[in-house]
Amino acid sequence: MTTAQRVWMTPVAYRRLQDELTELRTLIANEAPDDGQENTVAVQRARQTRIQQIHDLLLNAVVGEDPPDDGVAEPGMVLTVRFDQTGDEETFLLGVRGAEYGDLEVYSVSSPLGEALIGARPGDRRTYEVPSGASVPVTLLKAVPFGMHHPRG
C-alpha cells in the first residue's frame, strides 16, 4: 500500500485551485457533444488531466499550517540559498508548483533543487544536477516558515 505525500499550500493557493477546478468542471459540463474533431478531444483530455491533478493536490493538501520554525528546509518554508559558483542568492518558497503565491518564486520538492535541499539546515552545502548533467553546489542560508517570511522592500 502506498501513501500519498501530503502537500503544503497556503489558504489562498488552495482557494485558487478550488476555483480552477470549478471552472474546468463547468467548461466540461457546458461543452457541446464531441463532434469527433481531434482538437476537441485533445482539449477535453487536457482538461480532465488537469482536473485529476488539482483533485489530487486538494485531496492531499495541508492548508495554512506553517511548518515549525526550526530552520530545516521542508515544504512550506521560504528558503534563501547561495549558488556557490556565482555567489548569487535567491529566495523562494519550497511548495507546490501550479498554485500562485504572489511574487514569490516556487520550487517543487520534486525539482532537482528542492530534492537536494530537503532536510538541509542553514550552512549546509548541497549539490543538485541540472539538465546539462553538471552538478551545482548550493548553500542554504536561511529557512523560515511561509507565514513568517517578510519580503524585501
Chimera marker file (.cmm) of the C-alpha trace (Angstrom):
<marker_set name="trace">
<marker id="1" x="0.000" y="0.000" z="0.000" r="1" g="1" b="0" radius="0.5"/>
<marker id="2" x="1.314" y="3.455" z="-0.870" r="1" g="1" b="0" radius="0.5"/>
<marker id="3" x="0.524" y="6.608" z="0.999" r="1" g="1" b="0" radius="0.5"/>
<marker id="4" x="0.025" y="9.850" z="-0.890" r="1" g="1" b="0" radius="0.5"/>
<marker id="5" x="2.508" y="12.563" z="0.023" r="1" g="1" b="0" radius="0.5"/>
<marker id="6" x="0.961" y="15.463" z="1.910" r="1" g="1" b="0" radius="0.5"/>
<marker id="7" x="1.261" y="18.742" z="0.006" r="1" g="1" b="0" radius="0.5"/>
<marker id="8" x="1.710" y="22.053" z="1.816" r="1" g="1" b="0" radius="0.5"/>
<marker id="9" x="-0.090" y="25.131" z="0.463" r="1" g="1" b="0" radius="0.5"/>
<marker id="10" x="-1.451" y="28.462" z="1.606" r="1" g="1" b="0" radius="0.5"/>
<marker id="11" x="-5.202" y="29.033" z="2.022" r="1" g="1" b="0" radius="0.5"/>
<marker id="12" x="-5.083" y="31.434" z="-0.953" r="1" g="1" b="0" radius="0.5"/>
<marker id="13" x="-3.445" y="28.807" z="-3.183" r="1" g="1" b="0" radius="0.5"/>
<marker id="14" x="-5.991" y="26.223" z="-2.023" r="1" g="1" b="0" radius="0.5"/>
<marker id="15" x="-8.895" y="28.546" z="-2.929" r="1" g="1" b="0" radius="0.5"/>
<marker id="16" x="-7.358" y="29.329" z="-6.330" r="1" g="1" b="0" radius="0.5"/>
<marker id="17" x="-7.088" y="25.637" z="-7.106" r="1" g="1" b="0" radius="0.5"/>
<marker id="18" x="-10.697" y="25.083" z="-5.988" r="1" g="1" b="0" radius="0.5"/>
<marker id="19" x="-11.801" y="27.922" z="-8.286" r="1" g="1" b="0" radius="0.5"/>
<marker id="20" x="-9.821" y="26.483" z="-11.211" r="1" g="1" b="0" radius="0.5"/>
<marker id="21" x="-11.358" y="23.062" z="-10.580" r="1" g="1" b="0" radius="0.5"/>
<marker id="22" x="-14.864" y="24.539" z="-10.580" r="1" g="1" b="0" radius="0.5"/>
<marker id="23" x="-14.158" y="26.434" z="-13.798" r="1" g="1" b="0" radius="0.5"/>
<marker id="24" x="-12.787" y="23.349" z="-15.556" r="1" g="1" b="0" radius="0.5"/>
<marker id="25" x="-15.737" y="21.215" z="-14.481" r="1" g="1" b="0" radius="0.5"/>
<marker id="26" x="-18.137" y="23.922" z="-15.729" r="1" g="1" b="0" radius="0.5"/>
<marker id="27" x="-16.358" y="24.056" z="-19.091" r="1" g="1" b="0" radius="0.5"/>
<marker id="28" x="-16.609" y="20.294" z="-19.486" r="1" g="1" b="0" radius="0.5"/>
<marker id="29" x="-20.278" y="20.237" z="-18.452" r="1" g="1" b="0" radius="0.5"/>
<marker id="30" x="-21.182" y="23.009" z="-20.905" r="1" g="1" b="0" radius="0.5"/>
<marker id="31" x="-19.188" y="21.717" z="-23.888" r="1" g="1" b="0" radius="0.5"/>
<marker id="32" x="-21.030" y="20.607" z="-26.969" r="1" g="1" b="0" radius="0.5"/>
<marker id="33" x="-21.041" y="16.864" z="-27.504" r="1" g="1" b="0" radius="0.5"/>
<marker id="34" x="-17.847" y="15.579" z="-29.091" r="1" g="1" b="0" radius="0.5"/>
<marker id="35" x="-18.019" y="16.139" z="-32.800" r="1" g="1" b="0" radius="0.5"/>
<marker id="36" x="-15.020" y="13.928" z="-33.398" r="1" g="1" b="0" radius="0.5"/>
<marker id="37" x="-12.618" y="16.771" z="-34.082" r="1" g="1" b="0" radius="0.5"/>
<marker id="38" x="-9.122" y="15.972" z="-32.960" r="1" g="1" b="0" radius="0.5"/>
<marker id="39" x="-8.666" y="19.364" z="-31.288" r="1" g="1" b="0" radius="0.5"/>
<marker id="40" x="-11.848" y="18.996" z="-29.234" r="1" g="1" b="0" radius="0.5"/>
<marker id="41" x="-10.765" y="15.580" z="-27.977" r="1" g="1" b="0" radius="0.5"/>
<marker id="42" x="-7.291" y="16.900" z="-27.061" r="1" g="1" b="0" radius="0.5"/>
<marker id="43" x="-8.781" y="19.842" z="-25.152" r="1" g="1" b="0" radius="0.5"/>
<marker id="44" x="-11.149" y="17.545" z="-23.252" r="1" g="1" b="0" radius="0.5"/>
<marker id="45" x="-8.301" y="15.195" z="-22.325" r="1" g="1" b="0" radius="0.5"/>
<marker id="46" x="-6.119" y="18.094" z="-21.175" r="1" g="1" b="0" radius="0.5"/>
<marker id="47" x="-8.937" y="19.442" z="-19.001" r="1" g="1" b="0" radius="0.5"/>
<marker id="48" x="-9.609" y="16.015" z="-17.499" r="1" g="1" b="0" radius="0.5"/>
<marker id="49" x="-5.897" y="15.584" z="-16.762" r="1" g="1" b="0" radius="0.5"/>
<marker id="50" x="-5.729" y="18.988" z="-15.057" r="1" g="1" b="0" radius="0.5"/>
<marker id="51" x="-8.904" y="18.200" z="-13.072" r="1" g="1" b="0" radius="0.5"/>
<marker id="52" x="-7.267" y="14.994" z="-11.804" r="1" g="1" b="0" radius="0.5"/>
<marker id="53" x="-4.036" y="16.859" z="-10.907" r="1" g="1" b="0" radius="0.5"/>
<marker id="54" x="-5.951" y="19.520" z="-8.974" r="1" g="1" b="0" radius="0.5"/>
<marker id="55" x="-8.148" y="16.919" z="-7.289" r="1" g="1" b="0" radius="0.5"/>
<marker id="56" x="-5.051" y="15.012" z="-6.109" r="1" g="1" b="0" radius="0.5"/>
<marker id="57" x="-3.413" y="18.210" z="-4.828" r="1" g="1" b="0" radius="0.5"/>
<marker id="58" x="-6.521" y="19.287" z="-2.914" r="1" g="1" b="0" radius="0.5"/>
<marker id="59" x="-7.098" y="15.800" z="-1.518" r="1" g="1" b="0" radius="0.5"/>
<marker id="60" x="-3.575" y="15.697" z="-0.061" r="1" g="1" b="0" radius="0.5"/>
<marker id="61" x="-3.323" y="19.351" z="0.917" r="1" g="1" b="0" radius="0.5"/>
<marker id="62" x="-2.118" y="20.604" z="4.271" r="1" g="1" b="0" radius="0.5"/>
<marker id="63" x="-3.582" y="24.099" z="4.246" r="1" g="1" b="0" radius="0.5"/>
<marker id="64" x="-2.243" y="27.056" z="6.159" r="1" g="1" b="0" radius="0.5"/>
<marker id="65" x="-0.296" y="25.071" z="8.729" r="1" g="1" b="0" radius="0.5"/>
<marker id="66" x="3.186" y="26.519" z="8.744" r="1" g="1" b="0" radius="0.5"/>
<marker id="67" x="5.961" y="24.039" z="9.434" r="1" g="1" b="0" radius="0.5"/>
<marker id="68" x="7.895" y="24.571" z="12.664" r="1" g="1" b="0" radius="0.5"/>
<marker id="69" x="10.325" y="27.489" z="12.750" r="1" g="1" b="0" radius="0.5"/>
<marker id="70" x="13.324" y="25.201" z="13.157" r="1" g="1" b="0" radius="0.5"/>
<marker id="71" x="15.382" y="26.315" z="10.164" r="1" g="1" b="0" radius="0.5"/>
<marker id="72" x="15.027" y="22.967" z="8.394" r="1" g="1" b="0" radius="0.5"/>
<marker id="73" x="14.227" y="23.073" z="4.664" r="1" g="1" b="0" radius="0.5"/>
<marker id="74" x="10.841" y="21.443" z="4.073" r="1" g="1" b="0" radius="0.5"/>
<marker id="75" x="7.599" y="22.217" z="2.214" r="1" g="1" b="0" radius="0.5"/>
<marker id="76" x="6.086" y="25.486" z="3.393" r="1" g="1" b="0" radius="0.5"/>
<marker id="77" x="9.453" y="27.078" z="4.130" r="1" g="1" b="0" radius="0.5"/>
<marker id="78" x="10.837" y="30.141" z="2.375" r="1" g="1" b="0" radius="0.5"/>
<marker id="79" x="14.454" y="29.348" z="1.616" r="1" g="1" b="0" radius="0.5"/>
<marker id="80" x="17.328" y="31.691" z="0.896" r="1" g="1" b="0" radius="0.5"/>
<marker id="81" x="20.203" y="29.988" z="-0.860" r="1" g="1" b="0" radius="0.5"/>
<marker id="82" x="23.557" y="30.979" z="-2.284" r="1" g="1" b="0" radius="0.5"/>
<marker id="83" x="24.710" y="29.441" z="-5.540" r="1" g="1" b="0" radius="0.5"/>
<marker id="84" x="28.316" y="28.825" z="-4.585" r="1" g="1" b="0" radius="0.5"/>
<marker id="85" x="29.849" y="29.079" z="-8.064" r="1" g="1" b="0" radius="0.5"/>
<marker id="86" x="28.461" y="32.577" z="-8.719" r="1" g="1" b="0" radius="0.5"/>
<marker id="87" x="27.749" y="33.937" z="-5.240" r="1" g="1" b="0" radius="0.5"/>
<marker id="88" x="24.211" y="34.788" z="-6.361" r="1" g="1" b="0" radius="0.5"/>
<marker id="89" x="21.459" y="34.478" z="-3.759" r="1" g="1" b="0" radius="0.5"/>
<marker id="90" x="17.838" y="33.540" z="-4.329" r="1" g="1" b="0" radius="0.5"/>
<marker id="91" x="14.813" y="33.375" z="-2.039" r="1" g="1" b="0" radius="0.5"/>
<marker id="92" x="11.940" y="31.055" z="-2.928" r="1" g="1" b="0" radius="0.5"/>
<marker id="93" x="9.129" y="29.006" z="-1.440" r="1" g="1" b="0" radius="0.5"/>
<marker id="94" x="9.538" y="25.256" z="-1.277" r="1" g="1" b="0" radius="0.5"/>
<marker id="95" x="5.999" y="24.282" z="-2.176" r="1" g="1" b="0" radius="0.5"/>
<marker id="96" x="3.602" y="23.248" z="-4.919" r="1" g="1" b="0" radius="0.5"/>
<marker id="97" x="4.043" y="24.418" z="-8.483" r="1" g="1" b="0" radius="0.5"/>
<marker id="98" x="0.813" y="25.322" z="-10.212" r="1" g="1" b="0" radius="0.5"/>
<marker id="99" x="-0.523" y="27.343" z="-7.290" r="1" g="1" b="0" radius="0.5"/>
<marker id="100" x="0.177" y="31.063" z="-7.053" r="1" g="1" b="0" radius="0.5"/>
<marker id="101" x="1.979" y="32.532" z="-4.046" r="1" g="1" b="0" radius="0.5"/>
<marker id="102" x="2.161" y="36.176" z="-5.088" r="1" g="1" b="0" radius="0.5"/>
<marker id="103" x="5.531" y="37.360" z="-6.331" r="1" g="1" b="0" radius="0.5"/>
<marker id="104" x="7.462" y="34.606" z="-4.575" r="1" g="1" b="0" radius="0.5"/>
<marker id="105" x="9.099" y="32.050" z="-6.872" r="1" g="1" b="0" radius="0.5"/>
<marker id="106" x="8.121" y="28.459" z="-6.067" r="1" g="1" b="0" radius="0.5"/>
<marker id="107" x="10.304" y="25.380" z="-6.343" r="1" g="1" b="0" radius="0.5"/>
<marker id="108" x="8.723" y="21.964" z="-6.026" r="1" g="1" b="0" radius="0.5"/>
<marker id="109" x="10.107" y="19.445" z="-3.549" r="1" g="1" b="0" radius="0.5"/>
<marker id="110" x="10.446" y="17.089" z="-6.515" r="1" g="1" b="0" radius="0.5"/>
<marker id="111" x="12.575" y="19.536" z="-8.525" r="1" g="1" b="0" radius="0.5"/>
<marker id="112" x="16.330" y="18.819" z="-8.532" r="1" g="1" b="0" radius="0.5"/>
<marker id="113" x="16.994" y="21.843" z="-6.278" r="1" g="1" b="0" radius="0.5"/>
<marker id="114" x="14.065" y="21.032" z="-3.997" r="1" g="1" b="0" radius="0.5"/>
<marker id="115" x="15.126" y="17.403" z="-3.602" r="1" g="1" b="0" radius="0.5"/>
<marker id="116" x="18.690" y="18.466" z="-2.790" r="1" g="1" b="0" radius="0.5"/>
<marker id="117" x="17.593" y="20.912" z="-0.098" r="1" g="1" b="0" radius="0.5"/>
<marker id="118" x="15.002" y="18.831" z="1.779" r="1" g="1" b="0" radius="0.5"/>
<marker id="119" x="16.228" y="18.423" z="5.352" r="1" g="1" b="0" radius="0.5"/>
<marker id="120" x="19.055" y="20.956" z="4.998" r="1" g="1" b="0" radius="0.5"/>
<marker id="121" x="19.837" y="23.421" z="7.777" r="1" g="1" b="0" radius="0.5"/>
<marker id="122" x="21.399" y="26.882" z="7.429" r="1" g="1" b="0" radius="0.5"/>
<marker id="123" x="25.045" y="26.483" z="6.452" r="1" g="1" b="0" radius="0.5"/>
<marker id="124" x="24.516" y="23.066" z="4.849" r="1" g="1" b="0" radius="0.5"/>
<marker id="125" x="26.004" y="22.755" z="1.378" r="1" g="1" b="0" radius="0.5"/>
<marker id="126" x="24.239" y="20.516" z="-1.125" r="1" g="1" b="0" radius="0.5"/>
<marker id="127" x="24.614" y="19.812" z="-4.827" r="1" g="1" b="0" radius="0.5"/>
<marker id="128" x="21.996" y="19.186" z="-7.463" r="1" g="1" b="0" radius="0.5"/>
<marker id="129" x="22.187" y="18.186" z="-11.079" r="1" g="1" b="0" radius="0.5"/>
<marker id="130" x="20.990" y="20.498" z="-13.863" r="1" g="1" b="0" radius="0.5"/>
<marker id="131" x="19.689" y="19.211" z="-17.240" r="1" g="1" b="0" radius="0.5"/>
<marker id="132" x="23.162" y="19.519" z="-18.811" r="1" g="1" b="0" radius="0.5"/>
<marker id="133" x="24.404" y="16.964" z="-16.271" r="1" g="1" b="0" radius="0.5"/>
<marker id="134" x="26.535" y="19.452" z="-14.340" r="1" g="1" b="0" radius="0.5"/>
<marker id="135" x="26.461" y="19.403" z="-10.534" r="1" g="1" b="0" radius="0.5"/>
<marker id="136" x="25.694" y="22.781" z="-8.989" r="1" g="1" b="0" radius="0.5"/>
<marker id="137" x="26.734" y="23.477" z="-5.384" r="1" g="1" b="0" radius="0.5"/>
<marker id="138" x="24.302" y="25.492" z="-3.291" r="1" g="1" b="0" radius="0.5"/>
<marker id="139" x="24.348" y="26.566" z="0.369" r="1" g="1" b="0" radius="0.5"/>
<marker id="140" x="21.209" y="27.062" z="2.457" r="1" g="1" b="0" radius="0.5"/>
<marker id="141" x="21.471" y="30.449" z="4.162" r="1" g="1" b="0" radius="0.5"/>
<marker id="142" x="18.042" y="30.705" z="5.790" r="1" g="1" b="0" radius="0.5"/>
<marker id="143" x="14.767" y="28.791" z="6.086" r="1" g="1" b="0" radius="0.5"/>
<marker id="144" x="11.659" y="30.390" z="7.614" r="1" g="1" b="0" radius="0.5"/>
<marker id="145" x="8.009" y="29.321" z="7.588" r="1" g="1" b="0" radius="0.5"/>
<marker id="146" x="5.979" y="30.966" z="4.820" r="1" g="1" b="0" radius="0.5"/>
<marker id="147" x="3.806" y="32.800" z="7.355" r="1" g="1" b="0" radius="0.5"/>
<marker id="148" x="6.859" y="34.412" z="8.938" r="1" g="1" b="0" radius="0.5"/>
<marker id="149" x="8.502" y="35.456" z="5.660" r="1" g="1" b="0" radius="0.5"/>
<marker id="150" x="8.696" y="39.194" z="5.092" r="1" g="1" b="0" radius="0.5"/>
<marker id="151" x="9.535" y="40.134" z="1.507" r="1" g="1" b="0" radius="0.5"/>
<marker id="152" x="12.184" y="42.785" z="0.992" r="1" g="1" b="0" radius="0.5"/>
<marker id="153" x="11.222" y="46.380" z="0.322" r="1" g="1" b="0" radius="0.5"/>
<link id1="1" id2="2" r="1" g="1" b="0" radius="0.2"/>
<link id1="2" id2="3" r="1" g="1" b="0" radius="0.2"/>
<link id1="3" id2="4" r="1" g="1" b="0" radius="0.2"/>
<link id1="4" id2="5" r="1" g="1" b="0" radius="0.2"/>
<link id1="5" id2="6" r="1" g="1" b="0" radius="0.2"/>
<link id1="6" id2="7" r="1" g="1" b="0" radius="0.2"/>
<link id1="7" id2="8" r="1" g="1" b="0" radius="0.2"/>
<link id1="8" id2="9" r="1" g="1" b="0" radius="0.2"/>
<link id1="9" id2="10" r="1" g="1" b="0" radius="0.2"/>
<link id1="10" id2="11" r="1" g="1" b="0" radius="0.2"/>
<link id1="11" id2="12" r="1" g="1" b="0" radius="0.2"/>
<link id1="12" id2="13" r="1" g="1" b="0" radius="0.2"/>
<link id1="13" id2="14" r="1" g="1" b="0" radius="0.2"/>
<link id1="14" id2="15" r="1" g="1" b="0" radius="0.2"/>
<link id1="15" id2="16" r="1" g="1" b="0" radius="0.2"/>
<link id1="16" id2="17" r="1" g="1" b="0" radius="0.2"/>
<link id1="17" id2="18" r="1" g="1" b="0" radius="0.2"/>
<link id1="18" id2="19" r="1" g="1" b="0" radius="0.2"/>
<link id1="19" id2="20" r="1" g="1" b="0" radius="0.2"/>
<link id1="20" id2="21" r="1" g="1" b="0" radius="0.2"/>
<link id1="21" id2="22" r="1" g="1" b="0" radius="0.2"/>
<link id1="22" id2="23" r="1" g="1" b="0" radius="0.2"/>
<link id1="23" id2="24" r="1" g="1" b="0" radius="0.2"/>
<link id1="24" id2="25" r="1" g="1" b="0" radius="0.2"/>
<link id1="25" id2="26" r="1" g="1" b="0" radius="0.2"/>
<link id1="26" id2="27" r="1" g="1" b="0" radius="0.2"/>
<link id1="27" id2="28" r="1" g="1" b="0" radius="0.2"/>
<link id1="28" id2="29" r="1" g="1" b="0" radius="0.2"/>
<link id1="29" id2="30" r="1" g="1" b="0" radius="0.2"/>
<link id1="30" id2="31" r="1" g="1" b="0" radius="0.2"/>
<link id1="31" id2="32" r="1" g="1" b="0" radius="0.2"/>
<link id1="32" id2="33" r="1" g="1" b="0" radius="0.2"/>
<link id1="33" id2="34" r="1" g="1" b="0" radius="0.2"/>
<link id1="34" id2="35" r="1" g="1" b="0" radius="0.2"/>
<link id1="35" id2="36" r="1" g="1" b="0" radius="0.2"/>
<link id1="36" id2="37" r="1" g="1" b="0" radius="0.2"/>
<link id1="37" id2="38" r="1" g="1" b="0" radius="0.2"/>
<link id1="38" id2="39" r="1" g="1" b="0" radius="0.2"/>
<link id1="39" id2="40" r="1" g="1" b="0" radius="0.2"/>
<link id1="40" id2="41" r="1" g="1" b="0" radius="0.2"/>
<link id1="41" id2="42" r="1" g="1" b="0" radius="0.2"/>
<link id1="42" id2="43" r="1" g="1" b="0" radius="0.2"/>
<link id1="43" id2="44" r="1" g="1" b="0" radius="0.2"/>
<link id1="44" id2="45" r="1" g="1" b="0" radius="0.2"/>
<link id1="45" id2="46" r="1" g="1" b="0" radius="0.2"/>
<link id1="46" id2="47" r="1" g="1" b="0" radius="0.2"/>
<link id1="47" id2="48" r="1" g="1" b="0" radius="0.2"/>
<link id1="48" id2="49" r="1" g="1" b="0" radius="0.2"/>
<link id1="49" id2="50" r="1" g="1" b="0" radius="0.2"/>
<link id1="50" id2="51" r="1" g="1" b="0" radius="0.2"/>
<link id1="51" id2="52" r="1" g="1" b="0" radius="0.2"/>
<link id1="52" id2="53" r="1" g="1" b="0" radius="0.2"/>
<link id1="53" id2="54" r="1" g="1" b="0" radius="0.2"/>
<link id1="54" id2="55" r="1" g="1" b="0" radius="0.2"/>
<link id1="55" id2="56" r="1" g="1" b="0" radius="0.2"/>
<link id1="56" id2="57" r="1" g="1" b="0" radius="0.2"/>
<link id1="57" id2="58" r="1" g="1" b="0" radius="0.2"/>
<link id1="58" id2="59" r="1" g="1" b="0" radius="0.2"/>
<link id1="59" id2="60" r="1" g="1" b="0" radius="0.2"/>
<link id1="60" id2="61" r="1" g="1" b="0" radius="0.2"/>
<link id1="61" id2="62" r="1" g="1" b="0" radius="0.2"/>
<link id1="62" id2="63" r="1" g="1" b="0" radius="0.2"/>
<link id1="63" id2="64" r="1" g="1" b="0" radius="0.2"/>
<link id1="64" id2="65" r="1" g="1" b="0" radius="0.2"/>
<link id1="65" id2="66" r="1" g="1" b="0" radius="0.2"/>
<link id1="66" id2="67" r="1" g="1" b="0" radius="0.2"/>
<link id1="67" id2="68" r="1" g="1" b="0" radius="0.2"/>
<link id1="68" id2="69" r="1" g="1" b="0" radius="0.2"/>
<link id1="69" id2="70" r="1" g="1" b="0" radius="0.2"/>
<link id1="70" id2="71" r="1" g="1" b="0" radius="0.2"/>
<link id1="71" id2="72" r="1" g="1" b="0" radius="0.2"/>
<link id1="72" id2="73" r="1" g="1" b="0" radius="0.2"/>
<link id1="73" id2="74" r="1" g="1" b="0" radius="0.2"/>
<link id1="74" id2="75" r="1" g="1" b="0" radius="0.2"/>
<link id1="75" id2="76" r="1" g="1" b="0" radius="0.2"/>
<link id1="76" id2="77" r="1" g="1" b="0" radius="0.2"/>
<link id1="77" id2="78" r="1" g="1" b="0" radius="0.2"/>
<link id1="78" id2="79" r="1" g="1" b="0" radius="0.2"/>
<link id1="79" id2="80" r="1" g="1" b="0" radius="0.2"/>
<link id1="80" id2="81" r="1" g="1" b="0" radius="0.2"/>
<link id1="81" id2="82" r="1" g="1" b="0" radius="0.2"/>
<link id1="82" id2="83" r="1" g="1" b="0" radius="0.2"/>
<link id1="83" id2="84" r="1" g="1" b="0" radius="0.2"/>
<link id1="84" id2="85" r="1" g="1" b="0" radius="0.2"/>
<link id1="85" id2="86" r="1" g="1" b="0" radius="0.2"/>
<link id1="86" id2="87" r="1" g="1" b="0" radius="0.2"/>
<link id1="87" id2="88" r="1" g="1" b="0" radius="0.2"/>
<link id1="88" id2="89" r="1" g="1" b="0" radius="0.2"/>
<link id1="89" id2="90" r="1" g="1" b="0" radius="0.2"/>
<link id1="90" id2="91" r="1" g="1" b="0" radius="0.2"/>
<link id1="91" id2="92" r="1" g="1" b="0" radius="0.2"/>
<link id1="92" id2="93" r="1" g="1" b="0" radius="0.2"/>
<link id1="93" id2="94" r="1" g="1" b="0" radius="0.2"/>
<link id1="94" id2="95" r="1" g="1" b="0" radius="0.2"/>
<link id1="95" id2="96" r="1" g="1" b="0" radius="0.2"/>
<link id1="96" id2="97" r="1" g="1" b="0" radius="0.2"/>
<link id1="97" id2="98" r="1" g="1" b="0" radius="0.2"/>
<link id1="98" id2="99" r="1" g="1" b="0" radius="0.2"/>
<link id1="99" id2="100" r="1" g="1" b="0" radius="0.2"/>
<link id1="100" id2="101" r="1" g="1" b="0" radius="0.2"/>
<link id1="101" id2="102" r="1" g="1" b="0" radius="0.2"/>
<link id1="102" id2="103" r="1" g="1" b="0" radius="0.2"/>
<link id1="103" id2="104" r="1" g="1" b="0" radius="0.2"/>
<link id1="104" id2="105" r="1" g="1" b="0" radius="0.2"/>
<link id1="105" id2="106" r="1" g="1" b="0" radius="0.2"/>
<link id1="106" id2="107" r="1" g="1" b="0" radius="0.2"/>
<link id1="107" id2="108" r="1" g="1" b="0" radius="0.2"/>
<link id1="108" id2="109" r="1" g="1" b="0" radius="0.2"/>
<link id1="109" id2="110" r="1" g="1" b="0" radius="0.2"/>
<link id1="110" id2="111" r="1" g="1" b="0" radius="0.2"/>
<link id1="111" id2="112" r="1" g="1" b="0" radius="0.2"/>
<link id1="112" id2="113" r="1" g="1" b="0" radius="0.2"/>
<link id1="113" id2="114" r="1" g="1" b="0" radius="0.2"/>
<link id1="114" id2="115" r="1" g="1" b="0" radius="0.2"/>
<link id1="115" id2="116" r="1" g="1" b="0" radius="0.2"/>
<link id1="116" id2="117" r="1" g="1" b="0" radius="0.2"/>
<link id1="117" id2="118" r="1" g="1" b="0" radius="0.2"/>
<link id1="118" id2="119" r="1" g="1" b="0" radius="0.2"/>
<link id1="119" id2="120" r="1" g="1" b="0" radius="0.2"/>
<link id1="120" id2="121" r="1" g="1" b="0" radius="0.2"/>
<link id1="121" id2="122" r="1" g="1" b="0" radius="0.2"/>
<link id1="122" id2="123" r="1" g="1" b="0" radius="0.2"/>
<link id1="123" id2="124" r="1" g="1" b="0" radius="0.2"/>
<link id1="124" id2="125" r="1" g="1" b="0" radius="0.2"/>
<link id1="125" id2="126" r="1" g="1" b="0" radius="0.2"/>
<link id1="126" id2="127" r="1" g="1" b="0" radius="0.2"/>
<link id1="127" id2="128" r="1" g="1" b="0" radius="0.2"/>
<link id1="128" id2="129" r="1" g="1" b="0" radius="0.2"/>
<link id1="129" id2="130" r="1" g="1" b="0" radius="0.2"/>
<link id1="130" id2="131" r="1" g="1" b="0" radius="0.2"/>
<link id1="131" id2="132" r="1" g="1" b="0" radius="0.2"/>
<link id1="132" id2="133" r="1" g="1" b="0" radius="0.2"/>
<link id1="133" id2="134" r="1" g="1" b="0" radius="0.2"/>
<link id1="134" id2="135" r="1" g="1" b="0" radius="0.2"/>
<link id1="135" id2="136" r="1" g="1" b="0" radius="0.2"/>
<link id1="136" id2="137" r="1" g="1" b="0" radius="0.2"/>
<link id1="137" id2="138" r="1" g="1" b="0" radius="0.2"/>
<link id1="138" id2="139" r="1" g="1" b="0" radius="0.2"/>
<link id1="139" id2="140" r="1" g="1" b="0" radius="0.2"/>
<link id1="140" id2="141" r="1" g="1" b="0" radius="0.2"/>
<link id1="141" id2="142" r="1" g="1" b="0" radius="0.2"/>
<link id1="142" id2="143" r="1" g="1" b="0" radius="0.2"/>
<link id1="143" id2="144" r="1" g="1" b="0" radius="0.2"/>
<link id1="144" id2="145" r="1" g="1" b="0" radius="0.2"/>
<link id1="145" id2="146" r="1" g="1" b="0" radius="0.2"/>
<link id1="146" id2="147" r="1" g="1" b="0" radius="0.2"/>
<link id1="147" id2="148" r="1" g="1" b="0" radius="0.2"/>
<link id1="148" id2="149" r="1" g="1" b="0" radius="0.2"/>
<link id1="149" id2="150" r="1" g="1" b="0" radius="0.2"/>
<link id1="150" id2="151" r="1" g="1" b="0" radius="0.2"/>
<link id1="151" id2="152" r="1" g="1" b="0" radius="0.2"/>
<link id1="152" id2="153" r="1" g="1" b="0" radius="0.2"/>
</marker_set>
